[in-house]
Amino acid sequence: MPKYIIERHIPGAASLSQRDLQAIAMKSNRVLNDLGPSIQWMHSYVTGDRLYCVYIAPSPDMIREHAKRGEFPVNEIMEVKTVIDPVTAEG
């Protein structure tokens, strides 16, 4: 199943409290539960004014549906084509 990185613009994201982040995660989990097992949230990176979320899903449309139901912004959806890391250099 494809893996995606979702860019979400959220002003002040890095200043969100632990309680705020917990509420966002709980809401996301509820929506994911409603959508079923074909979409999975792996984790998210919180930066200044953005979240970069890693999802496994059958299509970008499923990610957009999750965002719509959860009222989460979606500024860009990028499909991960491959992953490299330091071990890649070893051939």
PDB file of N, CA, C and O in Angstrom, chain B, residues numbered from 101:
ATOM      1  N   MET B 101       0.850  -1.179   0.000  1.00  0.00           N
ATOM      2  CA  MET B 101       0.000   0.000   0.000  1.00  0.00           C
ATOM      3  C   MET B 101       0.893   1.238   0.000  1.00  0.00           C
ATOM      4  O   MET B 101       1.934   1.248   0.658  1.00  0.00           O
ATOM      5  N   PRO B 102       0.501   2.278  -0.727  1.00  0.00           N
ATOM      6  CA  PRO B 102       1.325   3.488  -0.813  1.00  0.00           C
ATOM      7  C   PRO B 102       1.482   4.200   0.526  1.00  0.00           C
ATOM      8  O   PRO B 102       0.612   4.148   1.395  1.00  0.00           O
ATOM      9  N   LYS B 103       2.617   4.862   0.655  1.00  0.00           N
ATOM     10  CA  LYS B 103       2.901   5.692   1.827  1.00  0.00           C
ATOM     11  C   LYS B 103       2.926   7.142   1.352  1.00  0.00           C
ATOM     12  O   LYS B 103       3.433   7.447   0.272  1.00  0.00           O
ATOM     13  N   TYR B 104       2.376   8.018   2.167  1.00  0.00           N
ATOM     14  CA  TYR B 104       2.275   9.435   1.812  1.00  0.00           C
ATOM     15  C   TYR B 104       2.794  10.313   2.933  1.00  0.00           C
ATOM     16  O   TYR B 104       2.744   9.952   4.109  1.00  0.00           O
ATOM     17  N   ILE B 105       3.297  11.480   2.537  1.00  0.00           N
ATOM     18  CA  ILE B 105       3.616  12.545   3.480  1.00  0.00           C
ATOM     19  C   ILE B 105       2.615  13.660   3.205  1.00  0.00           C
ATOM     20  O   ILE B 105       2.457  14.104   2.067  1.00  0.00           O
ATOM     21  N   ILE B 106       1.948  14.102   4.257  1.00  0.00           N
ATOM     22  CA  ILE B 106       0.948  15.153   4.148  1.00  0.00           C
ATOM     23  C   ILE B 106       1.494  16.391   4.832  1.00  0.00           C
ATOM     24  O   ILE B 106       1.905  16.340   5.991  1.00  0.00           O
ATOM     25  N   GLU B 107       1.499  17.497   4.115  1.00  0.00           N
ATOM     26  CA  GLU B 107       1.923  18.774   4.688  1.00  0.00           C
ATOM     27  C   GLU B 107       0.668  19.533   5.114  1.00  0.00           C
ATOM     28  O   GLU B 107      -0.242  19.759   4.316  1.00  0.00           O
ATOM     29  N   ARG B 108       0.641  19.920   6.386  1.00  0.00           N
ATOM     30  CA  ARG B 108      -0.487  20.667   6.932  1.00  0.00           C
ATOM     31  C   ARG B 108       0.031  21.987   7.499  1.00  0.00           C
ATOM     32  O   ARG B 108       0.889  21.989   8.381  1.00  0.00           O
ATOM     33  N   HIS B 109      -0.485  23.103   6.999  1.00  0.00           N
ATOM     34  CA  HIS B 109      -0.097  24.410   7.520  1.00  0.00           C
ATOM     35  C   HIS B 109      -0.986  24.728   8.716  1.00  0.00           C
ATOM     36  O   HIS B 109      -2.201  24.875   8.579  1.00  0.00           O
ATOM     37  N   ILE B 110      -0.371  24.831   9.880  1.00  0.00           N
ATOM     38  CA  ILE B 110      -1.072  25.151  11.124  1.00  0.00           C
ATOM     39  C   ILE B 110      -0.265  26.234  11.831  1.00  0.00           C
ATOM     40  O   ILE B 110       0.751  25.933  12.456  1.00  0.00           O
ATOM     41  N   PRO B 111      -0.701  27.489  11.742  1.00  0.00           N
ATOM     42  CA  PRO B 111       0.054  28.563  12.390  1.00  0.00           C
ATOM     43  C   PRO B 111       0.304  28.252  13.871  1.00  0.00           C
ATOM     44  O   PRO B 111      -0.609  27.885  14.611  1.00  0.00           O
ATOM     45  N   GLY B 112       1.552  28.407  14.271  1.00  0.00           N
ATOM     46  CA  GLY B 112       1.925  28.171  15.660  1.00  0.00           C
ATOM     47  C   GLY B 112       1.982  26.708  16.055  1.00  0.00           C
ATOM     48  O   GLY B 112       1.919  26.392  17.243  1.00  0.00           O
ATOM     49  N   ALA B 113       2.098  25.815  15.096  1.00  0.00           N
ATOM     50  CA  ALA B 113       2.095  24.368  15.393  1.00  0.00           C
ATOM     51  C   ALA B 113       3.128  24.002  16.450  1.00  0.00           C
ATOM     52  O   ALA B 113       2.843  23.199  17.340  1.00  0.00           O
ATOM     53  N   ALA B 114       4.306  24.572  16.366  1.00  0.00           N
ATOM     54  CA  ALA B 114       5.370  24.221  17.318  1.00  0.00           C
ATOM     55  C   ALA B 114       5.062  24.691  18.737  1.00  0.00           C
ATOM     56  O   ALA B 114       5.680  24.226  19.695  1.00  0.00           O
ATOM     57  N   SER B 115       4.109  25.610  18.871  1.00  0.00           N
ATOM     58  CA  SER B 115       3.742  26.122  20.192  1.00  0.00           C
ATOM     59  C   SER B 115       2.535  25.409  20.792  1.00  0.00           C
ATOM     60  O   SER B 115       2.116  25.732  21.903  1.00  0.00           O
ATOM     61  N   LEU B 116       1.974  24.442  20.068  1.00  0.00           N
ATOM     62  CA  LEU B 116       0.823  23.711  20.607  1.00  0.00           C
ATOM     63  C   LEU B 116       1.232  22.964  21.871  1.00  0.00           C
ATOM     64  O   LEU B 116       2.319  22.391  21.943  1.00  0.00           O
ATOM     65  N   SER B 117       0.360  22.978  22.854  1.00  0.00           N
ATOM     66  CA  SER B 117       0.655  22.298  24.113  1.00  0.00           C
ATOM     67  C   SER B 117       0.501  20.783  23.944  1.00  0.00           C
ATOM     68  O   SER B 117      -0.057  20.305  22.956  1.00  0.00           O
ATOM     69  N   GLN B 118       0.999  20.060  24.911  1.00  0.00           N
ATOM     70  CA  GLN B 118       0.839  18.600  24.893  1.00  0.00           C
ATOM     71  C   GLN B 118      -0.644  18.237  24.886  1.00  0.00           C
ATOM     72  O   GLN B 118      -1.047  17.281  24.224  1.00  0.00           O
ATOM     73  N   ARG B 119      -1.443  18.985  25.609  1.00  0.00           N
ATOM     74  CA  ARG B 119      -2.893  18.759  25.640  1.00  0.00           C
ATOM     75  C   ARG B 119      -3.509  18.992  24.255  1.00  0.00           C
ATOM     76  O   ARG B 119      -4.362  18.222  23.814  1.00  0.00           O
ATOM     77  N   ASP B 120      -3.069  20.065  23.569  1.00  0.00           N
ATOM     78  CA  ASP B 120      -3.557  20.350  22.211  1.00  0.00           C
ATOM     79  C   ASP B 120      -3.200  19.207  21.265  1.00  0.00           C
ATOM     80  O   ASP B 120      -4.039  18.745  20.490  1.00  0.00           O
ATOM     81  N   LEU B 121      -1.957  18.759  21.334  1.00  0.00           N
ATOM     82  CA  LEU B 121      -1.507  17.670  20.469  1.00  0.00           C
ATOM     83  C   LEU B 121      -2.263  16.382  20.773  1.00  0.00           C
ATOM     84  O   LEU B 121      -2.595  15.623  19.863  1.00  0.00           O
ATOM     85  N   GLN B 122      -2.531  16.141  22.037  1.00  0.00           N
ATOM     86  CA  GLN B 122      -3.290  14.955  22.419  1.00  0.00           C
ATOM     87  C   GLN B 122      -4.710  15.021  21.847  1.00  0.00           C
ATOM     88  O   GLN B 122      -5.229  14.021  21.352  1.00  0.00           O
ATOM     89  N   ALA B 123      -5.330  16.194  21.914  1.00  0.00           N
ATOM     90  CA  ALA B 123      -6.687  16.349  21.377  1.00  0.00           C
ATOM     91  C   ALA B 123      -6.710  16.130  19.869  1.00  0.00           C
ATOM     92  O   ALA B 123      -7.631  15.504  19.345  1.00  0.00           O
ATOM     93  N   ILE B 124      -5.702  16.642  19.171  1.00  0.00           N
ATOM     94  CA  ILE B 124      -5.612  16.440  17.715  1.00  0.00           C
ATOM     95  C   ILE B 124      -5.454  14.955  17.412  1.00  0.00           C
ATOM     96  O   ILE B 124      -6.128  14.423  16.529  1.00  0.00           O
ATOM     97  N   ALA B 125      -4.569  14.288  18.139  1.00  0.00           N
ATOM     98  CA  ALA B 125      -4.332  12.859  17.914  1.00  0.00           C
ATOM     99  C   ALA B 125      -5.588  12.041  18.206  1.00  0.00           C
ATOM    100  O   ALA B 125      -5.905  11.105  17.473  1.00  0.00           O
ATOM    101  N   MET B 126      -6.294  12.387  19.261  1.00  0.00           N
ATOM    102  CA  MET B 126      -7.515  11.655  19.598  1.00  0.00           C
ATOM    103  C   MET B 126      -8.571  11.822  18.510  1.00  0.00           C
ATOM    104  O   MET B 126      -9.238  10.858  18.135  1.00  0.00           O
ATOM    105  N   LYS B 127      -8.720  13.028  18.011  1.00  0.00           N
ATOM    106  CA  LYS B 127      -9.686  13.281  16.934  1.00  0.00           C
ATOM    107  C   LYS B 127      -9.303  12.508  15.679  1.00  0.00           C
ATOM    108  O   LYS B 127     -10.155  11.899  15.031  1.00  0.00           O
ATOM    109  N   SER B 128      -8.027  12.536  15.344  1.00  0.00           N
ATOM    110  CA  SER B 128      -7.552  11.799  14.176  1.00  0.00           C
ATOM    111  C   SER B 128      -7.828  10.308  14.331  1.00  0.00           C
ATOM    112  O   SER B 128      -8.292   9.657  13.395  1.00  0.00           O
ATOM    113  N   ASN B 129      -7.545   9.771  15.508  1.00  0.00           N
ATOM    114  CA  ASN B 129      -7.770   8.343  15.746  1.00  0.00           C
ATOM    115  C   ASN B 129      -9.243   7.965  15.621  1.00  0.00           C
ATOM    116  O   ASN B 129      -9.568   6.895  15.107  1.00  0.00           O
ATOM    117  N   ARG B 130     -10.135   8.836  16.088  1.00  0.00           N
ATOM    118  CA  ARG B 130     -11.575   8.563  15.950  1.00  0.00           C
ATOM    119  C   ARG B 130     -11.976   8.480  14.478  1.00  0.00           C
ATOM    120  O   ARG B 130     -12.706   7.576  14.071  1.00  0.00           O
ATOM    121  N   VAL B 131     -11.488   9.432  13.692  1.00  0.00           N
ATOM    122  CA  VAL B 131     -11.814   9.440  12.257  1.00  0.00           C
ATOM    123  C   VAL B 131     -11.212   8.211  11.580  1.00  0.00           C
ATOM    124  O   VAL B 131     -11.874   7.568  10.765  1.00  0.00           O
ATOM    125  N   LEU B 132      -9.980   7.883  11.905  1.00  0.00           N
ATOM    126  CA  LEU B 132      -9.346   6.695  11.330  1.00  0.00           C
ATOM    127  C   LEU B 132     -10.137   5.441  11.662  1.00  0.00           C
ATOM    128  O   LEU B 132     -10.312   4.571  10.809  1.00  0.00           O
ATOM    129  N   ASN B 133     -10.607   5.346  12.876  1.00  0.00           N
ATOM    130  CA  ASN B 133     -11.408   4.197  13.283  1.00  0.00           C
ATOM    131  C   ASN B 133     -12.686   4.102  12.442  1.00  0.00           C
ATOM    132  O   ASN B 133     -13.082   3.011  12.033  1.00  0.00           O
ATOM    133  N   ASP B 134     -13.320   5.237  12.189  1.00  0.00           N
ATOM    134  CA  ASP B 134     -14.528   5.265  11.361  1.00  0.00           C
ATOM    135  C   ASP B 134     -14.239   4.872   9.909  1.00  0.00           C
ATOM    136  O   ASP B 134     -15.066   4.233   9.260  1.00  0.00           O
ATOM    137  N   LEU B 135     -13.067   5.255   9.404  1.00  0.00           N
ATOM    138  CA  LEU B 135     -12.719   4.969   8.013  1.00  0.00           C
ATOM    139  C   LEU B 135     -12.300   3.514   7.792  1.00  0.00           C
ATOM    140  O   LEU B 135     -12.373   3.012   6.670  1.00  0.00           O
ATOM    141  N   GLY B 136     -11.871   2.848   8.836  1.00  0.00           N
ATOM    142  CA  GLY B 136     -11.491   1.444   8.707  1.00  0.00           C
ATOM    143  C   GLY B 136      -9.995   1.238   8.560  1.00  0.00           C
ATOM    144  O   GLY B 136      -9.223   2.197   8.560  1.00  0.00           O
ATOM    145  N   PRO B 137      -9.589  -0.022   8.434  1.00  0.00           N
ATOM    146  CA  PRO B 137      -8.167  -0.368   8.494  1.00  0.00           C
ATOM    147  C   PRO B 137      -7.349  -0.054   7.236  1.00  0.00           C
ATOM    148  O   PRO B 137      -6.137  -0.271   7.235  1.00  0.00           O
ATOM    149  N   SER B 138      -7.965   0.440   6.186  1.00  0.00           N
ATOM    150  CA  SER B 138      -7.193   0.673   4.967  1.00  0.00           C
ATOM    151  C   SER B 138      -6.348   1.947   5.024  1.00  0.00           C
ATOM    152  O   SER B 138      -5.514   2.171   4.146  1.00  0.00           O
ATOM    153  N   ILE B 139      -6.553   2.780   6.040  1.00  0.00           N
ATOM    154  CA  ILE B 139      -5.734   3.983   6.214  1.00  0.00           C
ATOM    155  C   ILE B 139      -5.104   3.939   7.603  1.00  0.00           C
ATOM    156  O   ILE B 139      -5.771   3.642   8.594  1.00  0.00           O
ATOM    157  N   GLN B 140      -3.806   4.242   7.656  1.00  0.00           N
ATOM    158  CA  GLN B 140      -3.071   4.215   8.923  1.00  0.00           C
ATOM    159  C   GLN B 140      -2.212   5.468   9.042  1.00  0.00           C
ATOM    160  O   GLN B 140      -1.541   5.879   8.095  1.00  0.00           O
ATOM    161  N   TRP B 141      -2.253   6.054  10.215  1.00  0.00           N
ATOM    162  CA  TRP B 141      -1.387   7.184  10.529  1.00  0.00           C
ATOM    163  C   TRP B 141      -0.161   6.608  11.214  1.00  0.00           C
ATOM    164  O   TRP B 141      -0.280   5.936  12.239  1.00  0.00           O
ATOM    165  N   MET B 142       1.013   6.862  10.661  1.00  0.00           N
ATOM    166  CA  MET B 142       2.249   6.336  11.226  1.00  0.00           C
ATOM    167  C   MET B 142       2.800   7.269  12.318  1.00  0.00           C
ATOM    168  O   MET B 142       3.021   6.843  13.452  1.00  0.00           O
ATOM    169  N   HIS B 143       3.015   8.524  11.969  1.00  0.00           N
ATOM    170  CA  HIS B 143       3.494   9.535  12.909  1.00  0.00           C
ATOM    171  C   HIS B 143       3.504  10.886  12.203  1.00  0.00           C
ATOM    172  O   HIS B 143       3.290  10.974  10.994  1.00  0.00           O
ATOM    173  N   SER B 144       3.755  11.930  12.976  1.00  0.00           N
ATOM    174  CA  SER B 144       3.821  13.285  12.422  1.00  0.00           C
ATOM    175  C   SER B 144       5.010  14.021  13.013  1.00  0.00           C
ATOM    176  O   SER B 144       5.426  13.770  14.144  1.00  0.00           O
ATOM    177  N   TYR B 145       5.540  14.930  12.221  1.00  0.00           N
ATOM    178  CA  TYR B 145       6.617  15.815  12.659  1.00  0.00           C
ATOM    179  C   TYR B 145       6.023  17.208  12.815  1.00  0.00           C
ATOM    180  O   TYR B 145       5.385  17.717  11.894  1.00  0.00           O
ATOM    181  N   VAL B 146       6.227  17.824  13.970  1.00  0.00           N
ATOM    182  CA  VAL B 146       5.709  19.159  14.242  1.00  0.00           C
ATOM    183  C   VAL B 146       6.862  20.142  14.081  1.00  0.00           C
ATOM    184  O   VAL B 146       7.903  20.005  14.725  1.00  0.00           O
ATOM    185  N   THR B 147       6.667  21.135  13.215  1.00  0.00           N
ATOM    186  CA  THR B 147       7.680  22.165  12.991  1.00  0.00           C
ATOM    187  C   THR B 147       7.036  23.524  13.270  1.00  0.00           C
ATOM    188  O   THR B 147       5.919  23.590  13.784  1.00  0.00           O
ATOM    189  N   GLY B 148       7.723  24.582  12.940  1.00  0.00           N
ATOM    190  CA  GLY B 148       7.227  25.931  13.226  1.00  0.00           C
ATOM    191  C   GLY B 148       5.739  26.128  12.993  1.00  0.00           C
ATOM    192  O   GLY B 148       4.971  26.246  13.947  1.00  0.00           O
ATOM    193  N   ASP B 149       5.333  26.165  11.751  1.00  0.00           N
ATOM    194  CA  ASP B 149       3.930  26.383  11.389  1.00  0.00           C
ATOM    195  C   ASP B 149       3.365  25.240  10.554  1.00  0.00           C
ATOM    196  O   ASP B 149       2.400  25.430   9.814  1.00  0.00           O
ATOM    197  N   ARG B 150       3.960  24.056  10.669  1.00  0.00           N
ATOM    198  CA  ARG B 150       3.518  22.939   9.840  1.00  0.00           C
ATOM    199  C   ARG B 150       3.587  21.618  10.595  1.00  0.00           C
ATOM    200  O   ARG B 150       4.361  21.437  11.535  1.00  0.00           O
ATOM    201  N   LEU B 151       2.749  20.717  10.140  1.00  0.00           N
ATOM    202  CA  LEU B 151       2.841  19.313  10.520  1.00  0.00           C
ATOM    203  C   LEU B 151       3.127  18.539   9.252  1.00  0.00           C
ATOM    204  O   LEU B 151       2.537  18.804   8.204  1.00  0.00           O
ATOM    205  N   TYR B 152       4.036  17.580   9.347  1.00  0.00           N
ATOM    206  CA  TYR B 152       4.314  16.662   8.254  1.00  0.00           C
ATOM    207  C   TYR B 152       3.921  15.279   8.763  1.00  0.00           C
ATOM    208  O   TYR B 152       4.573  14.717   9.643  1.00  0.00           O
ATOM    209  N   CYS B 153       2.850  14.745   8.197  1.00  0.00           N
ATOM    210  CA  CYS B 153       2.263  13.504   8.677  1.00  0.00           C
ATOM    211  C   CYS B 153       2.551  12.376   7.706  1.00  0.00           C
ATOM    212  O   CYS B 153       2.466  12.560   6.491  1.00  0.00           O
ATOM    213  N   VAL B 154       2.888  11.218   8.230  1.00  0.00           N
ATOM    214  CA  VAL B 154       3.167  10.046   7.405  1.00  0.00           C
ATOM    215  C   VAL B 154       1.991   9.087   7.537  1.00  0.00           C
ATOM    216  O   VAL B 154       1.635   8.665   8.637  1.00  0.00           O
ATOM    217  N   TYR B 155       1.398   8.752   6.397  1.00  0.00           N
ATOM    218  CA  TYR B 155       0.234   7.871   6.353  1.00  0.00           C
ATOM    219  C   TYR B 155       0.463   6.744   5.359  1.00  0.00           C
ATOM    220  O   TYR B 155       1.200   6.897   4.384  1.00  0.00           O
ATOM    221  N   ILE B 156      -0.169   5.630   5.616  1.00  0.00           N
ATOM    222  CA  ILE B 156      -0.300   4.552   4.633  1.00  0.00           C
ATOM    223  C   ILE B 156      -1.773   4.538   4.264  1.00  0.00           C
ATOM    224  O   ILE B 156      -2.637   4.457   5.137  1.00  0.00           O
ATOM    225  N   ALA B 157      -2.058   4.618   2.972  1.00  0.00           N
ATOM    226  CA  ALA B 157      -3.446   4.695   2.518  1.00  0.00           C
ATOM    227  C   ALA B 157      -3.538   4.202   1.077  1.00  0.00           C
ATOM    228  O   ALA B 157      -2.544   4.208   0.351  1.00  0.00           O
ATOM    229  N   PRO B 158      -4.730   3.776   0.665  1.00  0.00           N
ATOM    230  CA  PRO B 158      -4.877   3.298  -0.700  1.00  0.00           C
ATOM    231  C   PRO B 158      -4.809   4.415  -1.742  1.00  0.00           C
ATOM    232  O   PRO B 158      -4.500   4.158  -2.906  1.00  0.00           O
ATOM    233  N   SER B 159      -5.097   5.665  -1.327  1.00  0.00           N
ATOM    234  CA  SER B 159      -5.108   6.760  -2.303  1.00  0.00           C
ATOM    235  C   SER B 159      -5.090   8.109  -1.587  1.00  0.00           C
ATOM    236  O   SER B 159      -5.407   8.194  -0.401  1.00  0.00           O
ATOM    237  N   PRO B 160      -4.715   9.162  -2.317  1.00  0.00           N
ATOM    238  CA  PRO B 160      -4.819  10.510  -1.747  1.00  0.00           C
ATOM    239  C   PRO B 160      -6.262  10.875  -1.388  1.00  0.00           C
ATOM    240  O   PRO B 160      -6.490  11.648  -0.458  1.00  0.00           O
ATOM    241  N   ASP B 161      -7.224  10.331  -2.110  1.00  0.00           N
ATOM    242  CA  ASP B 161      -8.630  10.621  -1.805  1.00  0.00           C
ATOM    243  C   ASP B 161      -8.998  10.178  -0.391  1.00  0.00           C
ATOM    244  O   ASP B 161      -9.756  10.866   0.292  1.00  0.00           O
ATOM    245  N   MET B 162      -8.477   9.054   0.050  1.00  0.00           N
ATOM    246  CA  MET B 162      -8.749   8.571   1.404  1.00  0.00           C
ATOM    247  C   MET B 162      -8.139   9.521   2.434  1.00  0.00           C
ATOM    248  O   MET B 162      -8.732   9.763   3.485  1.00  0.00           O
ATOM    249  N   ILE B 163      -6.977  10.049   2.140  1.00  0.00           N
ATOM    250  CA  ILE B 163      -6.335  11.016   3.037  1.00  0.00           C
ATOM    251  C   ILE B 163      -7.154  12.304   3.089  1.00  0.00           C
ATOM    252  O   ILE B 163      -7.326  12.890   4.158  1.00  0.00           O
ATOM    253  N   ARG B 164      -7.655  12.741   1.945  1.00  0.00           N
ATOM    254  CA  ARG B 164      -8.500  13.941   1.913  1.00  0.00           C
ATOM    255  C   ARG B 164      -9.797  13.721   2.704  1.00  0.00           C
ATOM    256  O   ARG B 164     -10.275  14.635   3.377  1.00  0.00           O
ATOM    257  N   GLU B 165     -10.355  12.531   2.625  1.00  0.00           N
ATOM    258  CA  GLU B 165     -11.573  12.225   3.379  1.00  0.00           C
ATOM    259  C   GLU B 165     -11.302  12.269   4.882  1.00  0.00           C
ATOM    260  O   GLU B 165     -12.111  12.790   5.650  1.00  0.00           O
ATOM    261  N   HIS B 166     -10.175  11.727   5.292  1.00  0.00           N
ATOM    262  CA  HIS B 166      -9.781  11.800   6.710  1.00  0.00           C
ATOM    263  C   HIS B 166      -9.672  13.260   7.146  1.00  0.00           C
ATOM    264  O   HIS B 166     -10.167  13.637   8.208  1.00  0.00           O
ATOM    265  N   ALA B 167      -9.024  14.074   6.322  1.00  0.00           N
ATOM    266  CA  ALA B 167      -8.837  15.487   6.655  1.00  0.00           C
ATOM    267  C   ALA B 167     -10.186  16.215   6.716  1.00  0.00           C
ATOM    268  O   ALA B 167     -10.415  17.034   7.606  1.00  0.00           O
ATOM    269  N   LYS B 168     -11.057  15.914   5.781  1.00  0.00           N
ATOM    270  CA  LYS B 168     -12.383  16.557   5.753  1.00  0.00           C
ATOM    271  C   LYS B 168     -13.164  16.222   7.016  1.00  0.00           C
ATOM    272  O   LYS B 168     -13.710  17.112   7.669  1.00  0.00           O
ATOM    273  N   ARG B 169     -13.218  14.943   7.357  1.00  0.00           N
ATOM    274  CA  ARG B 169     -13.980  14.521   8.538  1.00  0.00           C
ATOM    275  C   ARG B 169     -13.377  15.046   9.832  1.00  0.00           C
ATOM    276  O   ARG B 169     -14.100  15.359  10.778  1.00  0.00           O
ATOM    277  N   GLY B 170     -12.051  15.143   9.873  1.00  0.00           N
ATOM    278  CA  GLY B 170     -11.378  15.625  11.077  1.00  0.00           C
ATOM    279  C   GLY B 170     -11.185  17.127  11.118  1.00  0.00           C
ATOM    280  O   GLY B 170     -10.723  17.679  12.117  1.00  0.00           O
ATOM    281  N   GLU B 171     -11.548  17.795  10.007  1.00  0.00           N
ATOM    282  CA  GLU B 171     -11.364  19.239   9.873  1.00  0.00           C
ATOM    283  C   GLU B 171      -9.892  19.628  10.015  1.00  0.00           C
ATOM    284  O   GLU B 171      -9.547  20.616  10.663  1.00  0.00           O
ATOM    285  N   PHE B 172      -9.032  18.811   9.380  1.00  0.00           N
ATOM    286  CA  PHE B 172      -7.601  19.062   9.360  1.00  0.00           C
ATOM    287  C   PHE B 172      -7.225  19.687   8.021  1.00  0.00           C
ATOM    288  O   PHE B 172      -7.764  19.279   6.991  1.00  0.00           O
ATOM    289  N   PRO B 173      -6.321  20.660   8.001  1.00  0.00           N
ATOM    290  CA  PRO B 173      -5.880  21.207   6.721  1.00  0.00           C
ATOM    291  C   PRO B 173      -5.025  20.192   5.957  1.00  0.00           C
ATOM    292  O   PRO B 173      -4.319  19.382   6.558  1.00  0.00           O
ATOM    293  N   VAL B 174      -5.099  20.248   4.646  1.00  0.00           N
ATOM    294  CA  VAL B 174      -4.224  19.457   3.784  1.00  0.00           C
ATOM    295  C   VAL B 174      -3.702  20.411   2.720  1.00  0.00           C
ATOM    296  O   VAL B 174      -4.446  20.819   1.828  1.00  0.00           O
ATOM    297  N   ASN B 175      -2.430  20.764   2.812  1.00  0.00           N
ATOM    298  CA  ASN B 175      -1.853  21.671   1.836  1.00  0.00           C
ATOM    299  C   ASN B 175      -1.161  20.939   0.703  1.00  0.00           C
ATOM    300  O   ASN B 175      -1.100  21.429  -0.425  1.00  0.00           O
ATOM    301  N   GLU B 176      -0.643  19.761   1.013  1.00  0.00           N
ATOM    302  CA  GLU B 176      -0.002  18.961  -0.030  1.00  0.00           C
ATOM    303  C   GLU B 176       0.039  17.505   0.404  1.00  0.00           C
ATOM    304  O   GLU B 176       0.238  17.189   1.577  1.00  0.00           O
ATOM    305  N   ILE B 177      -0.156  16.628  -0.574  1.00  0.00           N
ATOM    306  CA  ILE B 177      -0.035  15.184  -0.354  1.00  0.00           C
ATOM    307  C   ILE B 177       1.021  14.689  -1.328  1.00  0.00           C
ATOM    308  O   ILE B 177       0.889  14.868  -2.539  1.00  0.00           O
ATOM    309  N   MET B 178       2.064  14.071  -0.803  1.00  0.00           N
ATOM    310  CA  MET B 178       3.156  13.580  -1.638  1.00  0.00           C
ATOM    311  C   MET B 178       3.331  12.085  -1.407  1.00  0.00           C
ATOM    312  O   MET B 178       3.475  11.639  -0.269  1.00  0.00           O
ATOM    313  N   GLU B 179       3.319  11.321  -2.479  1.00  0.00           N
ATOM    314  CA  GLU B 179       3.536   9.881  -2.350  1.00  0.00           C
ATOM    315  C   GLU B 179       5.023   9.601  -2.201  1.00  0.00           C
ATOM    316  O   GLU B 179       5.839  10.131  -2.954  1.00  0.00           O
ATOM    317  N   VAL B 180       5.371   8.774  -1.237  1.00  0.00           N
ATOM    318  CA  VAL B 180       6.761   8.368  -1.023  1.00  0.00           C
ATOM    319  C   VAL B 180       7.070   7.276  -2.041  1.00  0.00           C
ATOM    320  O   VAL B 180       6.398   6.246  -2.071  1.00  0.00           O
ATOM    321  N   LYS B 181       8.067   7.494  -2.861  1.00  0.00           N
ATOM    322  CA  LYS B 181       8.444   6.520  -3.889  1.00  0.00           C
ATOM    323  C   LYS B 181       9.507   5.550  -3.408  1.00  0.00           C
ATOM    324  O   LYS B 181       9.517   4.382  -3.796  1.00  0.00           O
ATOM    325  N   THR B 182      10.402   6.040  -2.559  1.00  0.00           N
ATOM    326  CA  THR B 182      11.429   5.168  -1.983  1.00  0.00           C
ATOM    327  C   THR B 182      11.982   5.844  -0.740  1.00  0.00           C
ATOM    328  O   THR B 182      11.781   7.042  -0.539  1.00  0.00           O
ATOM    329  N   VAL B 183      12.660   5.100   0.076  1.00  0.00           N
ATOM    330  CA  VAL B 183      13.278   5.626   1.287  1.00  0.00           C
ATOM    331  C   VAL B 183      14.765   5.306   1.223  1.00  0.00           C
ATOM    332  O   VAL B 183      15.167   4.189   0.896  1.00  0.00           O
ATOM    333  N   ILE B 184      15.569   6.311   1.542  1.00  0.00           N
ATOM    334  CA  ILE B 184      17.013   6.075   1.641  1.00  0.00           C
ATOM    335  C   ILE B 184      17.455   6.478   3.045  1.00  0.00           C
ATOM    336  O   ILE B 184      16.809   7.281   3.718  1.00  0.00           O
ATOM    337  N   ASP B 185      18.568   5.899   3.459  1.00  0.00           N
ATOM    338  CA  ASP B 185      19.148   6.206   4.768  1.00  0.00           C
ATOM    339  C   ASP B 185      20.644   5.934   4.678  1.00  0.00           C
ATOM    340  O   ASP B 185      21.120   5.577   3.600  1.00  0.00           O
ATOM    341  N   PRO B 186      21.404   6.084   5.754  1.00  0.00           N
ATOM    342  CA  PRO B 186      22.840   5.858   5.686  1.00  0.00           C
ATOM    343  C   PRO B 186      23.224   4.464   5.169  1.00  0.00           C
ATOM    344  O   PRO B 186      24.266   4.314   4.531  1.00  0.00           O
ATOM    345  N   VAL B 187      22.419   3.471   5.427  1.00  0.00           N
ATOM    346  CA  VAL B 187      22.711   2.112   4.978  1.00  0.00           C
ATOM    347  C   VAL B 187      22.648   2.016   3.446  1.00  0.00           C
ATOM    348  O   VAL B 187      23.292   1.152   2.852  1.00  0.00           O
ATOM    349  N   THR B 188      21.871   2.903   2.810  1.00  0.00           N
ATOM    350  CA  THR B 188      21.769   2.908   1.348  1.00  0.00           C
ATOM    351  C   THR B 188      23.149   3.067   0.715  1.00  0.00           C
ATOM    352  O   THR B 188      23.403   2.518  -0.358  1.00  0.00           O
ATOM    353  N   ALA B 189      24.040   3.807   1.365  1.00  0.00           N
ATOM    354  CA  ALA B 189      25.380   4.052   0.838  1.00  0.00           C
ATOM    355  C   ALA B 189      26.223   2.776   0.775  1.00  0.00           C
ATOM    356  O   ALA B 189      27.219   2.721   0.054  1.00  0.00           O
ATOM    357  N   GLU B 190      25.824   1.762   1.524  1.00  0.00           N
ATOM    358  CA  GLU B 190      26.597   0.530   1.568  1.00  0.00           C
ATOM    359  C   GLU B 190      26.305  -0.392   0.381  1.00  0.00           C
ATOM    360  O   GLU B 190      26.955  -1.421   0.197  1.00  0.00           O
ATOM    361  N   GLY B 191      25.317   0.002  -0.412  1.00  0.00           N
ATOM    362  CA  GLY B 191      25.006  -0.734  -1.646  1.00  0.00           C
ATOM    363  C   GLY B 191      24.311  -1.993  -1.379  1.00  0.00           C
ATOM    364  O   GLY B 191      23.981  -2.726  -2.312  1.00  0.00           O
TER     365      GLY B 191
END
